[in-house]
Amino acid sequence: MLPPYIIEQIRRREQEEAQEAPVIQLPLPEPRRRREQKPATEESDRGVIIIDLA
């Protein structure tokens, strides 16, 4: 087992390396805004056609 001060030095070194590592930043497109949806009503046209064959 390593002495605690060595473990702490290793931990510090890893943190410093992680902070110094280059970070890739991708240009992401802005999220699309959703269209405002009208509340569904019974009277709205839903594209349903009823054919009476009698």
mmCIF entry with sequence, helices, sheets and N, C-alpha, C, O atoms, coordinates in Angstrom:
data_MODEL
# 
_entry.id   MODEL 
# 
_entity.id                         1 
_entity.type                       polymer 
_entity.pdbx_number_of_molecules   1 
# 
_entity_poly.entity_id                      1 
_entity_poly.type                           'polypeptide(L)' 
_entity_poly.nstd_linkage                   no 
_entity_poly.nstd_monomer                   no 
_entity_poly.pdbx_seq_one_letter_code       MLPPYIIEQIRRREQEEAQEAPVIQLPLPEPRRRREQKPATEESDRGVIIIDLA 
_entity_poly.pdbx_seq_one_letter_code_can   MLPPYIIEQIRRREQEEAQEAPVIQLPLPEPRRRREQKPATEESDRGVIIIDLA 
_entity_poly.pdbx_strand_id                 A 
# 
loop_
_entity_poly_seq.entity_id 
_entity_poly_seq.num 
_entity_poly_seq.mon_id 
_entity_poly_seq.hetero 
1 1  MET n 
1 2  LEU n 
1 3  PRO n 
1 4  PRO n 
1 5  TYR n 
1 6  ILE n 
1 7  ILE n 
1 8  GLU n 
1 9  GLN n 
1 10 ILE n 
1 11 ARG n 
1 12 ARG n 
1 13 ARG n 
1 14 GLU n 
1 15 GLN n 
1 16 GLU n 
1 17 GLU n 
1 18 ALA n 
1 19 GLN n 
1 20 GLU n 
1 21 ALA n 
1 22 PRO n 
1 23 VAL n 
1 24 ILE n 
1 25 GLN n 
1 26 LEU n 
1 27 PRO n 
1 28 LEU n 
1 29 PRO n 
1 30 GLU n 
1 31 PRO n 
1 32 ARG n 
1 33 ARG n 
1 34 ARG n 
1 35 ARG n 
1 36 GLU n 
1 37 GLN n 
1 38 LYS n 
1 39 PRO n 
1 40 ALA n 
1 41 THR n 
1 42 GLU n 
1 43 GLU n 
1 44 SER n 
1 45 ASP n 
1 46 ARG n 
1 47 GLY n 
1 48 VAL n 
1 49 ILE n 
1 50 ILE n 
1 51 ILE n 
1 52 ASP n 
1 53 LEU n 
1 54 ALA n 
# 
_struct_asym.id          A 
_struct_asym.entity_id   1 
# 
_struct_conf.conf_type_id            HELX_P 
_struct_conf.id                      HELX_P1 
_struct_conf.pdbx_PDB_helix_id       AA1 
_struct_conf.beg_label_comp_id       PRO 
_struct_conf.beg_label_asym_id       A 
_struct_conf.beg_label_seq_id        4 
_struct_conf.pdbx_beg_PDB_ins_code   ? 
_struct_conf.end_label_comp_id       GLU 
_struct_conf.end_label_asym_id       A 
_struct_conf.end_label_seq_id        20 
_struct_conf.pdbx_end_PDB_ins_code   ? 
_struct_conf.beg_auth_comp_id        PRO 
_struct_conf.beg_auth_asym_id        A 
_struct_conf.beg_auth_seq_id         4 
_struct_conf.end_auth_comp_id        GLU 
_struct_conf.end_auth_asym_id        A 
_struct_conf.end_auth_seq_id         20 
_struct_conf.pdbx_PDB_helix_class    1 
_struct_conf.details                 ? 
_struct_conf.pdbx_PDB_helix_length   17 
# 
_struct_conf_type.id          HELX_P 
_struct_conf_type.criteria    ? 
_struct_conf_type.reference   ? 
# 
loop_
_atom_site.group_PDB 
_atom_site.id 
_atom_site.type_symbol 
_atom_site.label_atom_id 
_atom_site.label_alt_id 
_atom_site.label_comp_id 
_atom_site.label_asym_id 
_atom_site.label_entity_id 
_atom_site.label_seq_id 
_atom_site.pdbx_PDB_ins_code 
_atom_site.Cartn_x 
_atom_site.Cartn_y 
_atom_site.Cartn_z 
_atom_site.occupancy 
_atom_site.B_iso_or_equiv 
_atom_site.pdbx_formal_charge 
_atom_site.auth_seq_id 
_atom_site.auth_comp_id 
_atom_site.auth_asym_id 
_atom_site.auth_atom_id 
_atom_site.pdbx_PDB_model_num 
ATOM 1   N N  . MET A 1 1  ? 0.856   -1.180 0.000   1.00 0.00 ? 1  MET A N  1 
ATOM 2   C CA . MET A 1 1  ? 0.000   0.000  0.000   1.00 0.00 ? 1  MET A CA 1 
ATOM 3   C C  . MET A 1 1  ? 0.898   1.238  0.000   1.00 0.00 ? 1  MET A C  1 
ATOM 4   O O  . MET A 1 1  ? 1.917   1.287  0.688   1.00 0.00 ? 1  MET A O  1 
ATOM 5   N N  . LEU A 1 2  ? 0.499   2.222  -0.779  1.00 0.00 ? 2  LEU A N  1 
ATOM 6   C CA . LEU A 1 2  ? 1.269   3.463  -0.876  1.00 0.00 ? 2  LEU A CA 1 
ATOM 7   C C  . LEU A 1 2  ? 0.946   4.390  0.291   1.00 0.00 ? 2  LEU A C  1 
ATOM 8   O O  . LEU A 1 2  ? -0.169  4.376  0.811   1.00 0.00 ? 2  LEU A O  1 
ATOM 9   N N  . PRO A 1 3  ? 1.906   5.182  0.693   1.00 0.00 ? 3  PRO A N  1 
ATOM 10  C CA . PRO A 1 3  ? 1.642   6.161  1.753   1.00 0.00 ? 3  PRO A CA 1 
ATOM 11  C C  . PRO A 1 3  ? 0.608   7.195  1.282   1.00 0.00 ? 3  PRO A C  1 
ATOM 12  O O  . PRO A 1 3  ? 0.516   7.480  0.088   1.00 0.00 ? 3  PRO A O  1 
ATOM 13  N N  . PRO A 1 4  ? -0.156  7.747  2.205   1.00 0.00 ? 4  PRO A N  1 
ATOM 14  C CA . PRO A 1 4  ? -1.216  8.700  1.831   1.00 0.00 ? 4  PRO A CA 1 
ATOM 15  C C  . PRO A 1 4  ? -0.722  9.911  1.047   1.00 0.00 ? 4  PRO A C  1 
ATOM 16  O O  . PRO A 1 4  ? -1.430  10.396 0.165   1.00 0.00 ? 4  PRO A O  1 
ATOM 17  N N  . TYR A 1 5  ? 0.488   10.414 1.350   1.00 0.00 ? 5  TYR A N  1 
ATOM 18  C CA . TYR A 1 5  ? 0.951   11.611 0.640   1.00 0.00 ? 5  TYR A CA 1 
ATOM 19  C C  . TYR A 1 5  ? 1.241   11.290 -0.833  1.00 0.00 ? 5  TYR A C  1 
ATOM 20  O O  . TYR A 1 5  ? 1.064   12.151 -1.694  1.00 0.00 ? 5  TYR A O  1 
ATOM 21  N N  . ILE A 1 6  ? 1.680   10.073 -1.127  1.00 0.00 ? 6  ILE A N  1 
ATOM 22  C CA . ILE A 1 6  ? 1.917   9.677  -2.526  1.00 0.00 ? 6  ILE A CA 1 
ATOM 23  C C  . ILE A 1 6  ? 0.576   9.573  -3.261  1.00 0.00 ? 6  ILE A C  1 
ATOM 24  O O  . ILE A 1 6  ? 0.445   10.025 -4.398  1.00 0.00 ? 6  ILE A O  1 
ATOM 25  N N  . ILE A 1 7  ? -0.401  8.982  -2.607  1.00 0.00 ? 7  ILE A N  1 
ATOM 26  C CA . ILE A 1 7  ? -1.734  8.866  -3.212  1.00 0.00 ? 7  ILE A CA 1 
ATOM 27  C C  . ILE A 1 7  ? -2.290  10.255 -3.499  1.00 0.00 ? 7  ILE A C  1 
ATOM 28  O O  . ILE A 1 7  ? -2.880  10.480 -4.556  1.00 0.00 ? 7  ILE A O  1 
ATOM 29  N N  . GLU A 1 8  ? -2.109  11.180 -2.572  1.00 0.00 ? 8  GLU A N  1 
ATOM 30  C CA . GLU A 1 8  ? -2.596  12.554 -2.765  1.00 0.00 ? 8  GLU A CA 1 
ATOM 31  C C  . GLU A 1 8  ? -1.863  13.234 -3.920  1.00 0.00 ? 8  GLU A C  1 
ATOM 32  O O  . GLU A 1 8  ? -2.487  13.960 -4.694  1.00 0.00 ? 8  GLU A O  1 
ATOM 33  N N  . GLN A 1 9  ? -0.573  13.017 -4.052  1.00 0.00 ? 9  GLN A N  1 
ATOM 34  C CA . GLN A 1 9  ? 0.184   13.598 -5.167  1.00 0.00 ? 9  GLN A CA 1 
ATOM 35  C C  . GLN A 1 9  ? -0.303  13.045 -6.510  1.00 0.00 ? 9  GLN A C  1 
ATOM 36  O O  . GLN A 1 9  ? -0.454  13.789 -7.480  1.00 0.00 ? 9  GLN A O  1 
ATOM 37  N N  . ILE A 1 10 ? -0.540  11.756 -6.552  1.00 0.00 ? 10 ILE A N  1 
ATOM 38  C CA . ILE A 1 10 ? -1.044  11.143 -7.790  1.00 0.00 ? 10 ILE A CA 1 
ATOM 39  C C  . ILE A 1 10 ? -2.410  11.719 -8.135  1.00 0.00 ? 10 ILE A C  1 
ATOM 40  O O  . ILE A 1 10 ? -2.678  12.038 -9.293  1.00 0.00 ? 10 ILE A O  1 
ATOM 41  N N  . ARG A 1 11 ? -3.270  11.851 -7.138  1.00 0.00 ? 11 ARG A N  1 
ATOM 42  C CA . ARG A 1 11 ? -4.611  12.399 -7.352  1.00 0.00 ? 11 ARG A CA 1 
ATOM 43  C C  . ARG A 1 11 ? -4.531  13.837 -7.872  1.00 0.00 ? 11 ARG A C  1 
ATOM 44  O O  . ARG A 1 11 ? -5.241  14.203 -8.809  1.00 0.00 ? 11 ARG A O  1 
ATOM 45  N N  . ARG A 1 12 ? -3.661  14.651 -7.258  1.00 0.00 ? 12 ARG A N  1 
ATOM 46  C CA . ARG A 1 12 ? -3.484  16.043 -7.699  1.00 0.00 ? 12 ARG A CA 1 
ATOM 47  C C  . ARG A 1 12 ? -2.972  16.109 -9.134  1.00 0.00 ? 12 ARG A C  1 
ATOM 48  O O  . ARG A 1 12 ? -3.460  16.901 -9.940  1.00 0.00 ? 12 ARG A O  1 
ATOM 49  N N  . ARG A 1 13 ? -1.992  15.275 -9.443  1.00 0.00 ? 13 ARG A N  1 
ATOM 50  C CA . ARG A 1 13 ? -1.413  15.264 -10.786 1.00 0.00 ? 13 ARG A CA 1 
ATOM 51  C C  . ARG A 1 13 ? -2.477  14.886 -11.828 1.00 0.00 ? 13 ARG A C  1 
ATOM 52  O O  . ARG A 1 13 ? -2.542  15.493 -12.897 1.00 0.00 ? 13 ARG A O  1 
ATOM 53  N N  . GLU A 1 14 ? -3.300  13.895 -11.518 1.00 0.00 ? 14 GLU A N  1 
ATOM 54  C CA . GLU A 1 14 ? -4.365  13.492 -12.442 1.00 0.00 ? 14 GLU A CA 1 
ATOM 55  C C  . GLU A 1 14 ? -5.372  14.620 -12.646 1.00 0.00 ? 14 GLU A C  1 
ATOM 56  O O  . GLU A 1 14 ? -5.836  14.840 -13.764 1.00 0.00 ? 14 GLU A O  1 
ATOM 57  N N  . GLN A 1 15 ? -5.714  15.337 -11.574 1.00 0.00 ? 15 GLN A N  1 
ATOM 58  C CA . GLN A 1 15 ? -6.652  16.456 -11.695 1.00 0.00 ? 15 GLN A CA 1 
ATOM 59  C C  . GLN A 1 15 ? -6.063  17.572 -12.541 1.00 0.00 ? 15 GLN A C  1 
ATOM 60  O O  . GLN A 1 15 ? -6.763  18.152 -13.371 1.00 0.00 ? 15 GLN A O  1 
ATOM 61  N N  . GLU A 1 16 ? -4.784  17.882 -12.344 1.00 0.00 ? 16 GLU A N  1 
ATOM 62  C CA . GLU A 1 16 ? -4.132  18.932 -13.134 1.00 0.00 ? 16 GLU A CA 1 
ATOM 63  C C  . GLU A 1 16 ? -4.080  18.545 -14.610 1.00 0.00 ? 16 GLU A C  1 
ATOM 64  O O  . GLU A 1 16 ? -4.323  19.385 -15.477 1.00 0.00 ? 16 GLU A O  1 
ATOM 65  N N  . GLU A 1 17 ? -3.768  17.290 -14.901 1.00 0.00 ? 17 GLU A N  1 
ATOM 66  C CA . GLU A 1 17 ? -3.720  16.835 -16.291 1.00 0.00 ? 17 GLU A CA 1 
ATOM 67  C C  . GLU A 1 17 ? -5.105  16.893 -16.931 1.00 0.00 ? 17 GLU A C  1 
ATOM 68  O O  . GLU A 1 17 ? -5.237  17.230 -18.107 1.00 0.00 ? 17 GLU A O  1 
ATOM 69  N N  . ALA A 1 18 ? -6.129  16.565 -16.158 1.00 0.00 ? 18 ALA A N  1 
ATOM 70  C CA . ALA A 1 18 ? -7.492  16.605 -16.689 1.00 0.00 ? 18 ALA A CA 1 
ATOM 71  C C  . ALA A 1 18 ? -7.904  18.042 -16.999 1.00 0.00 ? 18 ALA A C  1 
ATOM 72  O O  . ALA A 1 18 ? -8.609  18.284 -17.979 1.00 0.00 ? 18 ALA A O  1 
ATOM 73  N N  . GLN A 1 19 ? -7.471  18.999 -16.174 1.00 0.00 ? 19 GLN A N  1 
ATOM 74  C CA . GLN A 1 19 ? -7.817  20.403 -16.406 1.00 0.00 ? 19 GLN A CA 1 
ATOM 75  C C  . GLN A 1 19 ? -7.061  20.969 -17.595 1.00 0.00 ? 19 GLN A C  1 
ATOM 76  O O  . GLN A 1 19 ? -7.583  21.832 -18.301 1.00 0.00 ? 19 GLN A O  1 
ATOM 77  N N  . GLU A 1 20 ? -5.838  20.500 -17.831 1.00 0.00 ? 20 GLU A N  1 
ATOM 78  C CA . GLU A 1 20 ? -5.018  21.010 -18.920 1.00 0.00 ? 20 GLU A CA 1 
ATOM 79  C C  . GLU A 1 20 ? -5.323  20.337 -20.252 1.00 0.00 ? 20 GLU A C  1 
ATOM 80  O O  . GLU A 1 20 ? -4.904  20.828 -21.300 1.00 0.00 ? 20 GLU A O  1 
ATOM 81  N N  . ALA A 1 21 ? -6.039  19.229 -20.227 1.00 0.00 ? 21 ALA A N  1 
ATOM 82  C CA . ALA A 1 21 ? -6.334  18.495 -21.461 1.00 0.00 ? 21 ALA A CA 1 
ATOM 83  C C  . ALA A 1 21 ? -7.218  19.341 -22.372 1.00 0.00 ? 21 ALA A C  1 
ATOM 84  O O  . ALA A 1 21 ? -8.118  20.032 -21.896 1.00 0.00 ? 21 ALA A O  1 
ATOM 85  N N  . PRO A 1 22 ? -6.966  19.288 -23.682 1.00 0.00 ? 22 PRO A N  1 
ATOM 86  C CA . PRO A 1 22 ? -7.799  20.071 -24.606 1.00 0.00 ? 22 PRO A CA 1 
ATOM 87  C C  . PRO A 1 22 ? -9.235  19.557 -24.609 1.00 0.00 ? 22 PRO A C  1 
ATOM 88  O O  . PRO A 1 22 ? -9.491  18.359 -24.483 1.00 0.00 ? 22 PRO A O  1 
ATOM 89  N N  . VAL A 1 23 ? -10.148 20.485 -24.753 1.00 0.00 ? 23 VAL A N  1 
ATOM 90  C CA . VAL A 1 23 ? -11.568 20.152 -24.762 1.00 0.00 ? 23 VAL A CA 1 
ATOM 91  C C  . VAL A 1 23 ? -12.113 20.438 -26.151 1.00 0.00 ? 23 VAL A C  1 
ATOM 92  O O  . VAL A 1 23 ? -11.911 21.522 -26.699 1.00 0.00 ? 23 VAL A O  1 
ATOM 93  N N  . ILE A 1 24 ? -12.796 19.470 -26.707 1.00 0.00 ? 24 ILE A N  1 
ATOM 94  C CA . ILE A 1 24 ? -13.391 19.653 -28.032 1.00 0.00 ? 24 ILE A CA 1 
ATOM 95  C C  . ILE A 1 24 ? -14.772 20.264 -27.850 1.00 0.00 ? 24 ILE A C  1 
ATOM 96  O O  . ILE A 1 24 ? -15.604 19.744 -27.106 1.00 0.00 ? 24 ILE A O  1 
ATOM 97  N N  . GLN A 1 25 ? -15.002 21.368 -28.537 1.00 0.00 ? 25 GLN A N  1 
ATOM 98  C CA . GLN A 1 25 ? -16.311 22.017 -28.486 1.00 0.00 ? 25 GLN A CA 1 
ATOM 99  C C  . GLN A 1 25 ? -16.905 21.996 -29.880 1.00 0.00 ? 25 GLN A C  1 
ATOM 100 O O  . GLN A 1 25 ? -16.368 22.603 -30.806 1.00 0.00 ? 25 GLN A O  1 
ATOM 101 N N  . LEU A 1 26 ? -18.006 21.301 -30.020 1.00 0.00 ? 26 LEU A N  1 
ATOM 102 C CA . LEU A 1 26 ? -18.665 21.185 -31.313 1.00 0.00 ? 26 LEU A CA 1 
ATOM 103 C C  . LEU A 1 26 ? -19.717 22.274 -31.463 1.00 0.00 ? 26 LEU A C  1 
ATOM 104 O O  . LEU A 1 26 ? -20.460 22.544 -30.519 1.00 0.00 ? 26 LEU A O  1 
ATOM 105 N N  . PRO A 1 27 ? -19.793 22.897 -32.621 1.00 0.00 ? 27 PRO A N  1 
ATOM 106 C CA . PRO A 1 27 ? -20.859 23.877 -32.842 1.00 0.00 ? 27 PRO A CA 1 
ATOM 107 C C  . PRO A 1 27 ? -22.178 23.138 -33.068 1.00 0.00 ? 27 PRO A C  1 
ATOM 108 O O  . PRO A 1 27 ? -22.381 22.522 -34.114 1.00 0.00 ? 27 PRO A O  1 
ATOM 109 N N  . LEU A 1 28 ? -23.045 23.202 -32.107 1.00 0.00 ? 28 LEU A N  1 
ATOM 110 C CA . LEU A 1 28 ? -24.331 22.521 -32.207 1.00 0.00 ? 28 LEU A CA 1 
ATOM 111 C C  . LEU A 1 28 ? -25.389 23.485 -32.714 1.00 0.00 ? 28 LEU A C  1 
ATOM 112 O O  . LEU A 1 28 ? -25.404 24.653 -32.325 1.00 0.00 ? 28 LEU A O  1 
ATOM 113 N N  . PRO A 1 29 ? -26.277 23.004 -33.584 1.00 0.00 ? 29 PRO A N  1 
ATOM 114 C CA . PRO A 1 29 ? -27.349 23.882 -34.059 1.00 0.00 ? 29 PRO A CA 1 
ATOM 115 C C  . PRO A 1 29 ? -28.319 24.188 -32.921 1.00 0.00 ? 29 PRO A C  1 
ATOM 116 O O  . PRO A 1 29 ? -28.497 23.393 -31.998 1.00 0.00 ? 29 PRO A O  1 
ATOM 117 N N  . GLU A 1 30 ? -28.933 25.353 -33.012 1.00 0.00 ? 30 GLU A N  1 
ATOM 118 C CA . GLU A 1 30 ? -29.897 25.720 -31.983 1.00 0.00 ? 30 GLU A CA 1 
ATOM 119 C C  . GLU A 1 30 ? -31.108 24.806 -32.088 1.00 0.00 ? 30 GLU A C  1 
ATOM 120 O O  . GLU A 1 30 ? -31.512 24.438 -33.191 1.00 0.00 ? 30 GLU A O  1 
ATOM 121 N N  . PRO A 1 31 ? -31.688 24.436 -30.955 1.00 0.00 ? 31 PRO A N  1 
ATOM 122 C CA . PRO A 1 31 ? -32.856 23.554 -31.009 1.00 0.00 ? 31 PRO A CA 1 
ATOM 123 C C  . PRO A 1 31 ? -34.020 24.246 -31.708 1.00 0.00 ? 31 PRO A C  1 
ATOM 124 O O  . PRO A 1 31 ? -34.245 25.446 -31.549 1.00 0.00 ? 31 PRO A O  1 
ATOM 125 N N  . ARG A 1 32 ? -34.751 23.457 -32.484 1.00 0.00 ? 32 ARG A N  1 
ATOM 126 C CA . ARG A 1 32 ? -35.898 24.011 -33.194 1.00 0.00 ? 32 ARG A CA 1 
ATOM 127 C C  . ARG A 1 32 ? -37.038 24.268 -32.214 1.00 0.00 ? 32 ARG A C  1 
ATOM 128 O O  . ARG A 1 32 ? -37.270 23.509 -31.273 1.00 0.00 ? 32 ARG A O  1 
ATOM 129 N N  . ARG A 1 33 ? -37.725 25.349 -32.471 1.00 0.00 ? 33 ARG A N  1 
ATOM 130 C CA . ARG A 1 33 ? -38.880 25.654 -31.627 1.00 0.00 ? 33 ARG A CA 1 
ATOM 131 C C  . ARG A 1 33 ? -40.060 24.828 -32.102 1.00 0.00 ? 33 ARG A C  1 
ATOM 132 O O  . ARG A 1 33 ? -40.292 24.679 -33.302 1.00 0.00 ? 33 ARG A O  1 
ATOM 133 N N  . ARG A 1 34 ? -40.785 24.307 -31.164 1.00 0.00 ? 34 ARG A N  1 
ATOM 134 C CA . ARG A 1 34 ? -41.970 23.526 -31.509 1.00 0.00 ? 34 ARG A CA 1 
ATOM 135 C C  . ARG A 1 34 ? -43.108 24.467 -31.866 1.00 0.00 ? 34 ARG A C  1 
ATOM 136 O O  . ARG A 1 34 ? -43.269 25.542 -31.287 1.00 0.00 ? 34 ARG A O  1 
ATOM 137 N N  . ARG A 1 35 ? -43.879 24.030 -32.825 1.00 0.00 ? 35 ARG A N  1 
ATOM 138 C CA . ARG A 1 35 ? -45.058 24.821 -33.179 1.00 0.00 ? 35 ARG A CA 1 
ATOM 139 C C  . ARG A 1 35 ? -46.072 24.737 -32.044 1.00 0.00 ? 35 ARG A C  1 
ATOM 140 O O  . ARG A 1 35 ? -46.199 23.721 -31.361 1.00 0.00 ? 35 ARG A O  1 
ATOM 141 N N  . GLU A 1 36 ? -46.775 25.824 -31.875 1.00 0.00 ? 36 GLU A N  1 
ATOM 142 C CA . GLU A 1 36 ? -47.814 25.811 -30.852 1.00 0.00 ? 36 GLU A CA 1 
ATOM 143 C C  . GLU A 1 36 ? -48.951 24.936 -31.342 1.00 0.00 ? 36 GLU A C  1 
ATOM 144 O O  . GLU A 1 36 ? -49.516 25.175 -32.409 1.00 0.00 ? 36 GLU A O  1 
ATOM 145 N N  . GLN A 1 37 ? -49.277 23.937 -30.570 1.00 0.00 ? 37 GLN A N  1 
ATOM 146 C CA . GLN A 1 37 ? -50.340 23.028 -30.967 1.00 0.00 ? 37 GLN A CA 1 
ATOM 147 C C  . GLN A 1 37 ? -51.656 23.505 -30.377 1.00 0.00 ? 37 GLN A C  1 
ATOM 148 O O  . GLN A 1 37 ? -51.747 23.860 -29.201 1.00 0.00 ? 37 GLN A O  1 
ATOM 149 N N  . LYS A 1 38 ? -52.663 23.503 -31.223 1.00 0.00 ? 38 LYS A N  1 
ATOM 150 C CA . LYS A 1 38 ? -53.990 23.887 -30.762 1.00 0.00 ? 38 LYS A CA 1 
ATOM 151 C C  . LYS A 1 38 ? -54.576 22.717 -29.983 1.00 0.00 ? 38 LYS A C  1 
ATOM 152 O O  . LYS A 1 38 ? -54.335 21.560 -30.327 1.00 0.00 ? 38 LYS A O  1 
ATOM 153 N N  . PRO A 1 39 ? -55.331 23.003 -28.953 1.00 0.00 ? 39 PRO A N  1 
ATOM 154 C CA . PRO A 1 39 ? -55.940 21.904 -28.197 1.00 0.00 ? 39 PRO A CA 1 
ATOM 155 C C  . PRO A 1 39 ? -56.934 21.144 -29.078 1.00 0.00 ? 39 PRO A C  1 
ATOM 156 O O  . PRO A 1 39 ? -57.700 21.744 -29.832 1.00 0.00 ? 39 PRO A O  1 
ATOM 157 N N  . ALA A 1 40 ? -56.907 19.840 -28.970 1.00 0.00 ? 40 ALA A N  1 
ATOM 158 C CA . ALA A 1 40 ? -57.801 19.006 -29.783 1.00 0.00 ? 40 ALA A CA 1 
ATOM 159 C C  . ALA A 1 40 ? -59.236 19.172 -29.291 1.00 0.00 ? 40 ALA A C  1 
ATOM 160 O O  . ALA A 1 40 ? -59.514 19.101 -28.094 1.00 0.00 ? 40 ALA A O  1 
ATOM 161 N N  . THR A 1 41 ? -60.119 19.389 -30.223 1.00 0.00 ? 41 THR A N  1 
ATOM 162 C CA . THR A 1 41 ? -61.541 19.489 -29.899 1.00 0.00 ? 41 THR A CA 1 
ATOM 163 C C  . THR A 1 41 ? -62.294 18.486 -30.749 1.00 0.00 ? 41 THR A C  1 
ATOM 164 O O  . THR A 1 41 ? -61.778 18.000 -31.755 1.00 0.00 ? 41 THR A O  1 
ATOM 165 N N  . GLU A 1 42 ? -63.499 18.183 -30.348 1.00 0.00 ? 42 GLU A N  1 
ATOM 166 C CA . GLU A 1 42 ? -64.309 17.234 -31.102 1.00 0.00 ? 42 GLU A CA 1 
ATOM 167 C C  . GLU A 1 42 ? -64.695 17.802 -32.462 1.00 0.00 ? 42 GLU A C  1 
ATOM 168 O O  . GLU A 1 42 ? -64.961 17.040 -33.392 1.00 0.00 ? 42 GLU A O  1 
ATOM 169 N N  . GLU A 1 43 ? -64.731 19.096 -32.592 1.00 0.00 ? 43 GLU A N  1 
ATOM 170 C CA . GLU A 1 43 ? -65.166 19.731 -33.820 1.00 0.00 ? 43 GLU A CA 1 
ATOM 171 C C  . GLU A 1 43 ? -64.028 19.898 -34.829 1.00 0.00 ? 43 GLU A C  1 
ATOM 172 O O  . GLU A 1 43 ? -64.270 20.299 -35.967 1.00 0.00 ? 43 GLU A O  1 
ATOM 173 N N  . SER A 1 44 ? -62.829 19.606 -34.439 1.00 0.00 ? 44 SER A N  1 
ATOM 174 C CA . SER A 1 44 ? -61.713 19.828 -35.352 1.00 0.00 ? 44 SER A CA 1 
ATOM 175 C C  . SER A 1 44 ? -61.727 18.801 -36.479 1.00 0.00 ? 44 SER A C  1 
ATOM 176 O O  . SER A 1 44 ? -62.178 17.671 -36.292 1.00 0.00 ? 44 SER A O  1 
ATOM 177 N N  . ASP A 1 45 ? -61.236 19.194 -37.638 1.00 0.00 ? 45 ASP A N  1 
ATOM 178 C CA . ASP A 1 45 ? -61.184 18.325 -38.809 1.00 0.00 ? 45 ASP A CA 1 
ATOM 179 C C  . ASP A 1 45 ? -60.002 17.384 -38.647 1.00 0.00 ? 45 ASP A C  1 
ATOM 180 O O  . ASP A 1 45 ? -58.852 17.823 -38.616 1.00 0.00 ? 45 ASP A O  1 
ATOM 181 N N  . ARG A 1 46 ? -60.281 16.101 -38.544 1.00 0.00 ? 46 ARG A N  1 
ATOM 182 C CA . ARG A 1 46 ? -59.227 15.128 -38.324 1.00 0.00 ? 46 ARG A CA 1 
ATOM 183 C C  . ARG A 1 46 ? -58.946 14.307 -39.571 1.00 0.00 ? 46 ARG A C  1 
ATOM 184 O O  . ARG A 1 46 ? -58.119 13.396 -39.536 1.00 0.00 ? 46 ARG A O  1 
ATOM 185 N N  . GLY A 1 47 ? -59.631 14.619 -40.688 1.00 0.00 ? 47 GLY A N  1 
ATOM 186 C CA . GLY A 1 47 ? -59.389 13.878 -41.910 1.00 0.00 ? 47 GLY A CA 1 
ATOM 187 C C  . GLY A 1 47 ? -60.082 12.532 -41.935 1.00 0.00 ? 47 GLY A C  1 
ATOM 188 O O  . GLY A 1 47 ? -59.646 11.638 -42.661 1.00 0.00 ? 47 GLY A O  1 
ATOM 189 N N  . VAL A 1 48 ? -61.148 12.355 -41.167 1.00 0.00 ? 48 VAL A N  1 
ATOM 190 C CA . VAL A 1 48 ? -61.880 11.094 -41.139 1.00 0.00 ? 48 VAL A CA 1 
ATOM 191 C C  . VAL A 1 48 ? -63.093 11.222 -42.042 1.00 0.00 ? 48 VAL A C  1 
ATOM 192 O O  . VAL A 1 48 ? -63.850 12.188 -41.943 1.00 0.00 ? 48 VAL A O  1 
ATOM 193 N N  . ILE A 1 49 ? -63.278 10.241 -42.930 1.00 0.00 ? 49 ILE A N  1 
ATOM 194 C CA . ILE A 1 49 ? -64.429 10.235 -43.836 1.00 0.00 ? 49 ILE A CA 1 
ATOM 195 C C  . ILE A 1 49 ? -65.247 8.987  -43.532 1.00 0.00 ? 49 ILE A C  1 
ATOM 196 O O  . ILE A 1 49 ? -64.713 7.879  -43.483 1.00 0.00 ? 49 ILE A O  1 
ATOM 197 N N  . ILE A 1 50 ? -66.544 9.176  -43.328 1.00 0.00 ? 50 ILE A N  1 
ATOM 198 C CA . ILE A 1 50 ? -67.443 8.057  -43.064 1.00 0.00 ? 50 ILE A CA 1 
ATOM 199 C C  . ILE A 1 50 ? -68.304 7.865  -44.303 1.00 0.00 ? 50 ILE A C  1 
ATOM 200 O O  . ILE A 1 50 ? -68.959 8.798  -44.765 1.00 0.00 ? 50 ILE A O  1 
ATOM 201 N N  . ILE A 1 51 ? -68.298 6.651  -44.836 1.00 0.00 ? 51 ILE A N  1 
ATOM 202 C CA . ILE A 1 51 ? -69.092 6.343  -46.029 1.00 0.00 ? 51 ILE A CA 1 
ATOM 203 C C  . ILE A 1 51 ? -70.170 5.353  -45.621 1.00 0.00 ? 51 ILE A C  1 
ATOM 204 O O  . ILE A 1 51 ? -69.871 4.269  -45.120 1.00 0.00 ? 51 ILE A O  1 
ATOM 205 N N  . ASP A 1 52 ? -71.423 5.729  -45.838 1.00 0.00 ? 52 ASP A N  1 
ATOM 206 C CA . ASP A 1 52 ? -72.560 4.869  -45.507 1.00 0.00 ? 52 ASP A CA 1 
ATOM 207 C C  . ASP A 1 52 ? -72.896 4.047  -46.742 1.00 0.00 ? 52 ASP A C  1 
ATOM 208 O O  . ASP A 1 52 ? -73.321 4.609  -47.752 1.00 0.00 ? 52 ASP A O  1 
ATOM 209 N N  . LEU A 1 53 ? -72.717 2.743  -46.688 1.00 0.00 ? 53 LEU A N  1 
ATOM 210 C CA . LEU A 1 53 ? -72.965 1.861  -47.819 1.00 0.00 ? 53 LEU A CA 1 
ATOM 211 C C  . LEU A 1 53 ? -74.373 1.260  -47.794 1.00 0.00 ? 53 LEU A C  1 
ATOM 212 O O  . LEU A 1 53 ? -74.676 0.427  -48.648 1.00 0.00 ? 53 LEU A O  1 
ATOM 213 N N  . ALA A 1 54 ? -75.214 1.629  -46.891 1.00 0.00 ? 54 ALA A N  1 
ATOM 214 C CA . ALA A 1 54 ? -76.562 1.056  -46.798 1.00 0.00 ? 54 ALA A CA 1 
ATOM 215 C C  . ALA A 1 54 ? -77.540 1.699  -47.736 1.00 0.00 ? 54 ALA A C  1 
ATOM 216 O O  . ALA A 1 54 ? -78.710 1.317  -47.765 1.00 0.00 ? 54 ALA A O  1 
# 
